[in-house]
Amino acid sequence: MNNKNSLAPHEILELRELMDTNLIGAKKIQASMPMVDDGELKSFMERCLNTKKENINSMQTFAQNNLNM
């Protein structure tokens, strides 16, 4: 590594995989929410969705700061 802020190729792939997993999870939750009638379950799903969105945003920020994007 030439720069202390750069990531190794395997780290970039790992980050990409984590982002993809969170994106797919968020899409699945969004698609399932209209079918859920239970208020407690819907509230839990909303919290999960918000957490996934926060994770995605954090990873995007991390990538921008460490990949010179």
NUBA-482813 format. One record per residue (C-alpha): residue number from 1; residue in three letters; x, y, z. Coordinates in Angstrom, 2 decimals. Example, Ala and Ser with C-alpha at 12.3 -4.5 7.8 and 13.67 -1.06 7.14 Angstrom:
<rs>
+-----+---------+---------+---------+---------+
! num ! residuo !       u !       v !       w !
+-----+---------+---------+---------+---------+
!   1 !     ALA !   12.30 !   -4.50 !    7.80 !
!   2 !     SER !   13.67 !   -1.06 !    7.14 !
+-----+---------+---------+---------+---------+
</rs>
This chain:
<rs>
+-----+---------+---------+---------+---------+
! num ! residuo !       u !       v !       w !
+-----+---------+---------+---------+---------+
!   1 !     MET !    0.00 !    0.00 !    0.00 !
!   2 !     ASN !    1.38 !    3.35 !   -1.00 !
!   3 !     ASN !   -1.01 !    5.49 !    1.00 !
!   4 !     LYS !   -2.07 !    4.89 !    4.59 !
!   5 !     ASN !   -5.68 !    5.68 !    3.56 !
!   6 !     SER !   -5.82 !    3.23 !    0.67 !
!   7 !     LEU !   -7.38 !   -0.21 !    0.89 !
!   8 !     ALA !   -5.96 !   -3.49 !   -0.30 !
!   9 !     PRO !   -7.80 !   -5.14 !   -3.20 !
!  10 !     HIS !   -9.28 !   -7.83 !   -0.94 !
!  11 !     GLU !  -10.56 !   -5.14 !    1.43 !
!  12 !     ILE !  -12.29 !   -3.34 !   -1.44 !
!  13 !     LEU !  -13.99 !   -6.60 !   -2.44 !
!  14 !     GLU !  -15.06 !   -7.22 !    1.16 !
!  15 !     LEU !  -16.52 !   -3.73 !    1.42 !
!  16 !     ARG !  -18.38 !   -4.23 !   -1.85 !
!  17 !     GLU !  -19.81 !   -7.51 !   -0.60 !
!  18 !     LEU !  -20.96 !   -5.91 !    2.65 !
!  19 !     MET !  -22.62 !   -3.08 !    0.76 !
!  20 !     ASP !  -24.35 !   -5.50 !   -1.61 !
!  21 !     THR !  -25.63 !   -7.58 !    1.31 !
!  22 !     ASN !  -27.09 !   -4.52 !    3.01 !
!  23 !     LEU !  -28.64 !   -3.25 !   -0.24 !
!  24 !     ILE !  -30.30 !   -6.59 !   -0.96 !
!  25 !     GLY !  -31.55 !   -6.82 !    2.63 !
!  26 !     ALA !  -32.99 !   -3.31 !    2.49 !
!  27 !     LYS !  -34.78 !   -4.07 !   -0.79 !
!  28 !     LYS !  -36.25 !   -7.28 !    0.63 !
!  29 !     ILE !  -37.53 !   -5.51 !    3.72 !
!  30 !     GLN !  -39.06 !   -2.70 !    1.65 !
!  31 !     ALA !  -40.77 !   -5.23 !   -0.62 !
!  32 !     SER !  -42.14 !   -7.23 !    2.32 !
!  33 !     MET !  -43.40 !   -4.37 !    4.47 !
!  34 !     PRO !  -46.70 !   -3.79 !    2.60 !
!  35 !     MET !  -47.66 !   -7.42 !    3.29 !
!  36 !     VAL !  -47.14 !   -7.17 !    7.07 !
!  37 !     ASP !  -50.18 !   -6.44 !    9.22 !
!  38 !     ASP !  -48.67 !   -6.87 !   12.68 !
!  39 !     GLY !  -47.70 !   -3.48 !   14.08 !
!  40 !     GLU !  -44.87 !   -4.78 !   16.24 !
!  41 !     LEU !  -43.32 !   -6.70 !   13.34 !
!  42 !     LYS !  -43.70 !   -3.71 !   11.02 !
!  43 !     SER !  -41.99 !   -1.49 !   13.60 !
!  44 !     PHE !  -39.13 !   -3.98 !   13.90 !
!  45 !     MET !  -38.79 !   -4.12 !   10.12 !
!  46 !     GLU !  -38.67 !   -0.33 !    9.92 !
!  47 !     ARG !  -35.88 !   -0.25 !   12.51 !
!  48 !     CYS !  -33.98 !   -2.90 !   10.56 !
!  49 !     LEU !  -34.45 !   -0.97 !    7.33 !
!  50 !     ASN !  -33.21 !    2.25 !    8.93 !
!  51 !     THR !  -30.16 !    0.43 !   10.31 !
!  52 !     LYS !  -29.36 !   -1.02 !    6.88 !
!  53 !     LYS !  -29.68 !    2.43 !    5.29 !
!  54 !     GLU !  -27.35 !    3.89 !    7.92 !
!  55 !     ASN !  -24.85 !    1.08 !    7.31 !
!  56 !     ILE !  -24.96 !    1.71 !    3.56 !
!  57 !     ASN !  -24.40 !    5.44 !    4.05 !
!  58 !     SER !  -21.50 !    4.79 !    6.43 !
!  59 !     MET !  -19.87 !    2.39 !    4.00 !
!  60 !     GLN !  -20.30 !    4.86 !    1.12 !
!  61 !     THR !  -18.67 !    7.59 !    3.19 !
!  62 !     PHE !  -15.86 !    5.23 !    4.19 !
!  63 !     ALA !  -15.30 !    4.23 !    0.57 !
!  64 !     GLN !  -15.24 !    7.85 !   -0.60 !
!  65 !     ASN !  -12.68 !    8.73 !    2.08 !
!  66 !     ASN !  -10.46 !    5.71 !    1.47 !
!  67 !     LEU !  -10.68 !    5.14 !   -2.26 !
!  68 !     ASN !  -10.12 !    8.74 !   -3.35 !
!  69 !     MET !  -13.51 !    8.86 !   -5.03 !
+-----+---------+---------+---------+---------+
</rs>
